[in-house]
């Protein structure tokens, strides 16, 4: 342990991993905030705490079985055909699928469905009945189930990222705990901000839709650099921030 504490390269890996885990946690936090916002205000805090607590538990459990989680990247079946070719003659997508690929594809499809459904409910005049309109108990259970499903997807992605950045389990555990603690502290303010700004809800749903598509692409072996994703999200958030500033600084119309 003393060797880890005194090794500069370990500290560099630690700070890099904390940063990466916090960035990856944004996706998880956005979903938790939007899902919990569907509940009555008295239940939102409980749903967020359960969701973030489960995110921490799942990450630590996966870290305890690090050999198993790494094994998820081994192919379990191959379609056995090329799937066409890309612009440079490479396969259009990877035809060998691992459990990680299947988890990412399933999680991405769920995110796309969820974001699309929520956008539809925002734009149609009379939203149809949903699982959230069948009573407080069933609504709370539905939110928790959805949060757990996405926690699994984001936890697998998070731990595999950690494995790729360092081989020291204590460093991974410390980085994961710090990142989840940041999620816990930011969950309340993020949810309040989303609830108070309807246009931000649509932007966040668009982010989730994009993240879902990226997860599906990753599952099919088409890697999308994270810098492009979060760069686009940051630019869109900046534009929305400027729009909010303009709306608030505009003179109130006299009626």
C-alpha positions in Angstrom: 0.0 0.0 0.0 2.9 2.4 0.8 4.3 1.7 -2.6 1.0 2.8 -4.2 0.8 6.0 -2.1 4.4 7.0 -3.0 4.3 6.2 -6.7 3.7 9.3 -8.9 2.3 7.2 -11.8 -0.3 5.7 -9.5 -1.5 9.1 -8.5 -1.6 10.2 -12.1 -3.7 7.1 -13.0 -5.9 7.8 -9.9 -6.7 11.4 -10.9 -7.3 10.5 -14.5 -9.6 7.6 -13.5 -11.5 9.8 -11.0 -12.1 12.4 -13.8 -13.2 9.7 -16.3 -15.5 8.0 -13.8 -17.2 11.4 -13.0 -17.6 12.1 -16.7 -19.1 8.6 -17.2 -21.3 9.1 -14.2 -23.0 12.1 -15.9 -24.9 9.7 -18.1 -26.0 7.7 -15.1 -27.0 10.8 -13.2 -29.0 12.3 -16.0 -31.1 9.2 -16.3 -31.6 8.9 -12.5 -32.7 12.6 -12.4 -35.1 12.3 -15.3 -36.6 9.0 -14.1 -37.0 10.2 -10.5 -38.6 13.5 -11.6 -41.6 11.5 -12.8 -42.4 10.7 -9.1 -44.1 12.9 -6.5 -41.7 15.3 -4.9 -41.7 13.4 -1.6 -40.5 10.2 -3.3 -37.9 11.8 -5.6 -35.1 12.0 -3.0 -35.6 8.4 -2.0 -35.5 7.2 -5.6 -32.3 9.1 -6.2 -30.6 7.8 -3.1 -31.6 4.2 -3.9 -30.4 4.6 -7.5 -27.1 6.1 -6.7 -26.6 3.7 -3.8 -27.2 0.7 -6.1 -24.8 2.3 -8.6 -22.1 2.2 -6.0 -22.9 -1.3 -4.8 -22.9 -2.7 -8.4 -19.6 -1.1 -9.2 -18.0 -2.5 -6.0 -19.4 -5.9 -6.6 -18.1 -5.9 -10.2 -14.7 -4.8 -8.9 -14.7 -7.7 -6.4 -15.1 -10.1 -9.4 -12.6 -8.3 -11.6 -11.6 -11.5 -13.4 -15.2 -12.3 -14.3 -15.9 -8.8 -15.5 -12.9 -8.8 -17.8 -14.2 -12.2 -19.1 -17.3 -10.4 -20.3 -15.2 -9.1 -23.2 -14.6 -12.6 -24.6 -16.8 -13.5 -27.6 -19.7 -15.8 -26.9 -20.9 -16.2 -30.4 -20.1 -15.1 -33.9 -22.7 -14.4 -36.7 -20.1 -15.7 -39.2 -20.7 -13.1 -41.9 -19.0 -9.9 -42.8 -21.9 -7.6 -42.3 -20.8 -5.5 -45.3 -17.8 -3.1 -45.4 -17.2 0.5 -44.4 -15.8 3.4 -46.4 -12.2 2.0 -46.1 -13.0 -1.6 -46.7 -13.2 -2.6 -43.0 -16.1 -4.7 -41.7 -19.3 -2.6 -41.2 -19.5 -4.0 -37.7 -18.0 -6.7 -35.5 -19.9 -10.0 -35.9 -18.4 -11.6 -32.8 -20.4 -10.6 -29.7 -19.4 -10.7 -26.1 -21.6 -10.4 -23.0 -20.4 -6.8 -22.7 -21.6 -6.1 -26.3 -25.0 -7.6 -25.6 -25.3 -5.6 -22.3 -24.4 -2.4 -24.2 -26.8 -3.1 -27.1 -29.7 -4.0 -24.7 -29.0 -0.9 -22.5 -28.6 1.3 -25.5 -31.9 0.1 -26.9 -33.6 0.7 -23.6 -32.2 4.2 -23.4 -33.4 5.0 -27.0 -36.9 3.6 -26.2 -37.0 5.5 -22.9 -35.8 8.9 -24.3 -38.1 8.6 -27.4 -41.1 7.7 -25.2 -40.4 10.6 -22.8 -40.0 13.1 -25.8 -43.3 11.8 -27.2 -45.0 12.4 -23.8 -43.6 16.0 -23.8 -44.8 17.0 -27.2 -48.2 15.3 -27.5 -51.2 17.3 -26.1 -52.7 14.4 -24.1 -50.1 11.9 -23.0 -51.3 8.3 -23.0 -51.4 6.2 -19.8 -48.0 5.0 -18.7 -46.6 2.9 -15.9 -46.3 6.3 -14.0 -50.0 6.8 -14.0 -51.0 3.6 -12.3 -50.6 4.7 -8.6 -47.7 5.8 -6.4 -46.5 2.4 -5.5 -46.3 1.0 -9.0 -44.8 4.2 -10.3 -42.0 4.1 -7.6 -41.3 0.4 -8.4 -41.2 1.2 -12.1 -38.7 4.0 -11.6 -36.4 1.8 -9.4 -36.5 -1.1 -11.9 -35.5 1.2 -14.7 -32.8 2.8 -12.7 -31.4 -0.6 -11.7 -31.3 -1.8 -15.4 -29.4 1.3 -16.5 -27.1 1.1 -13.4 -26.0 -2.4 -14.6 -25.2 -1.1 -18.0 -23.3 2.0 -16.8 -21.5 0.0 -14.1 -20.2 -2.5 -16.6 -18.9 0.3 -18.8 -17.4 2.1 -15.8 -15.5 -0.8 -14.5 -14.2 -1.9 -17.8 -12.9 1.6 -18.3 -11.2 1.5 -14.9 -9.6 -1.9 -15.8 -8.2 -0.3 -18.9 -6.6 2.6 -17.0 -5.0 0.9 -14.0 -4.3 -2.6 -12.7 -4.5 -1.6 -9.0 -7.8 -2.6 -7.3 -7.5 0.0 -4.4 -7.1 2.8 -7.0 -10.2 1.6 -8.8 -12.2 1.4 -5.6 -11.1 4.8 -4.4 -11.9 6.4 -7.8 -15.3 4.7 -8.0 -16.3 5.8 -4.5 -15.3 9.4 -5.1 -17.1 9.5 -8.5 -20.3 8.1 -6.9 -20.0 10.5 -4.0 -19.9 13.4 -6.5 -23.0 11.9 -8.2 -24.8 11.8 -4.8 -24.0 15.4 -4.0 -25.0 16.6 -7.5 -28.2 14.6 -7.8 -30.4 17.0 -5.9 -29.3 20.2 -7.6 -29.3 18.5 -11.0 -32.9 17.3 -10.5 -34.1 20.7 -9.3 -32.4 22.4 -12.2 -34.1 20.0 -14.7 -37.5 20.4 -13.0 -37.3 24.2 -13.1 -36.2 24.5 -16.7 -38.5 22.6 -19.1 -36.2 23.1 -22.1 -33.4 21.5 -20.3 -35.5 18.3 -19.9 -35.7 18.1 -23.7 -32.0 18.7 -24.0 -31.3 16.0 -21.4 -33.6 13.5 -23.2 -31.7 14.3 -26.4 -28.5 13.5 -24.6 -29.9 10.2 -23.4 -31.0 9.4 -27.0 -27.5 10.1 -28.3 -25.9 8.0 -25.5 -28.2 5.1 -26.2 -27.2 5.2 -29.9 -23.6 5.3 -28.9 -24.0 2.3 -26.6 -25.6 0.3 -29.5 -22.8 1.3 -31.8 -20.2 0.3 -29.2 -22.0 -3.1 -28.8 -21.6 -3.6 -32.5 -17.9 -2.9 -32.4 -18.0 0.7 -33.7 -16.0 2.7 -31.2 -17.1 6.3 -30.9 -14.4 8.5 -29.1 -15.8 9.8 -25.8 -14.3 13.2 -26.5 -16.7 13.7 -29.4 -19.7 12.7 -27.3 -19.0 14.9 -24.3 -17.8 17.7 -26.5 -21.1 17.8 -28.3 -23.0 17.6 -25.0 -20.9 20.5 -23.6 -21.5 22.6 -26.7 -25.3 22.0 -26.6 -25.4 22.8 -22.9 -23.5 26.0 -23.5 -25.9 27.0 -26.2 -28.9 26.2 -23.9 -27.2 28.2 -21.1 -26.9 31.2 -23.5 -30.6 30.8 -24.4 -31.6 30.8 -20.7 -29.5 33.9 -20.1 -31.2 35.7 -23.0 -34.6 34.8 -21.8 -33.9 36.0 -18.3 -32.3 39.2 -19.3 -35.0 40.1 -21.9 -37.3 42.9 -20.7 -40.7 41.6 -19.5 -43.5 42.4 -21.9 -46.1 44.8 -20.5 -49.6 43.4 -20.6 
